[in-house]
Amino acid sequence: MNAHAPLPSTGCGVAVRAEHGQRAVFCGLTGIVWLHRKIQDAFFLVVGSRTCAHLIQSAAGVMIFAEPRFATAIIDERDLAGLADMNEELDRVVTRLIERRPDIRLLFLVGSCPSEVIKLDLSRAALRLSRRLAPDVRVLNYSGSGIETTFTQGEDACLASLVPEMPEAATTDELLVVGALADVVEDQFARLFSDLGVMARFLPARRASQMPPVGRGTRFLLAQPFLAETARALEERGARRIAAPFPLGAEGTTAWLRAAAEAFGVGPARFEAVTAPGLRRSRQALAAYAEKLAGKRVFFFPDSQLEVPLARFLSREMGAALIEVGTPYLHRAHLAAELEWLPHNTAVVEGQSLDDGLDRCRLAQPDLTVCGLGLANPLEAEGLTTKWSIELLFTPIQGYEQAGDLAELFARPLDRRARLEV
C-alpha cells in the first residue's frame, strides 16, 4: 500500500494526500502559555522533566520576577528508577502550591512524556486531590505529551477535560462558542452576538466558577479548528455543532457569524445591519496589504492545525498562490467549509513526511514558508523567507478588527526580506 496515496475525495476538488514519517512540532505543553492567561484563577502544574520546565518558560518569556500560573513538578532520576513514591511527591508539591497560592480555584495536572513513560496515573491523582481540596479547589488532568501529537492539541485536551465538569444547561437558547480567544476578541464577538439577539457563552470562561452550561440541544460554534476531542465530548453530552468556516479574515468572520445567526433564526436584514460596519473596516484594513501579498507563493509545513483556514484566507482574500498546505491532522467534517473554499486542486497534505516536505519546499522556492520554529532558522539560512506558525496562536487574529493584523503577520517577513536585500 502506498503511504502517500491520495485520500478518498472530499467532494470539493481539493487534492488531499496523507503522508507518514518524521515531523517537527512542539508538544501540547505549549498550550499552557495562552491557556493560563485565559482562565484567571486556574493553575497548570506540569508533571514532567526539567526539559518540560525550560520549554514552557522559554515559550512564555516569563521574567524571573513574575508569578505565572504554571509550574513543573520535576520528575527526576529517583522517580524514573522507582525509588520514590511519585504520588506522595505530587501531593507534597500540590499542598505547598495551594498554601502559597490560595487564589487558585482550578488546578490542572498536566501529563508529559516522562509522566506517561513511568505510567503515572494522573486521573487517579486528580480525583484524590480534588476530594482532599474540595470545595475550594477542583483538580482536573489532561495530557500535554508530545508523543504523536502537536502543540495545539494541548488546548483541545484541556477543554475536553472541562466538559464533564460543565453544569447542565436549563435552556437551548444560548450559543456556546468553543475555543480560547484573546479577551479583546471574545468581547468583540460577545457584542456582535448580542446585537444579533443571540446570547453567547464562551468555553473556556475567564474564571473556574463561570464555565458555561451544556446539555441536550445546546448549539456550539468552534472558534478553533483543532478541537476535535472537545467537540466529541460536547456531542456526547447532547450538544450539536453548527457547521461553519473559521473566523479568520473578513470573509471567514462573516460566514462564521452567519452560520450562528441562521441557526438562531436571525433575519438577513438584521444580520447585514450588525455586521456591515465591521466587514467594511476589515476590508479596508486588508486592502493595505493586498499588493504585498497578491501573487506571493506560499508553502505551509504542518504545525498548528490552523493551516487550512489560513491558506483559505491568504488565497481568497489576499490573492496569494498556494504551493502546498501541510497540516498535522485534518478533521474533514470540521474543515469541510474551508476545504470547499480552497482553489481547485490545492495540494493538501495531512501528516507530511518532514524530509519529503523539505525536498518539495526547496524545489518550489516559495516566496513565504509558514513553519515551526525548528525549521525557520535553517530555511532562512538557505535563503527562504519564513513565518513562525506559533506566532499565529499567540496573537489575536480572529474577527473583523484583527483581519488587518492577520494580513500584517504574513506581510512582515516579506517586508523584512525586502529591506535586507536593499
Secondary structure, DSSP 8 states (H G I E B T S, - for coil): --TT-B-S--SSS-EEEE--S------GGGGHHHHHHHSTTEEEEEEE-HHHHHHHHHHHT--TT---SEEEEE--HHHHTT-S-HHHHHHHHHHHHHHH-TT--EEEEEE-HHHHHTT--HHHHHHHHHHHHTTT-EEEEEE---TT--TTHHHHHHHHHHGGGS-B-S-S-EEEEES---HHHHHHHHHHHHHHT-EEEEES-SSGGG---B-TT-EEEESSTT-HHHHHHHHHTT-EE-----SBHHHHHHHHHHHHHHHTT--HHHHHHHHHHHHHHHHHHHHHHHHHHTT-EEEE-SSSS-HHHHHHHHHHHH--EEEEEEES---TTTTHHHHHHS-TT-EEEES--HHHHHHHHHHH--SEEEE-HHHHHHHHHTT--EEETTHHHHS--BSSTTHHHHHHHHHHHHHHHHHHH-
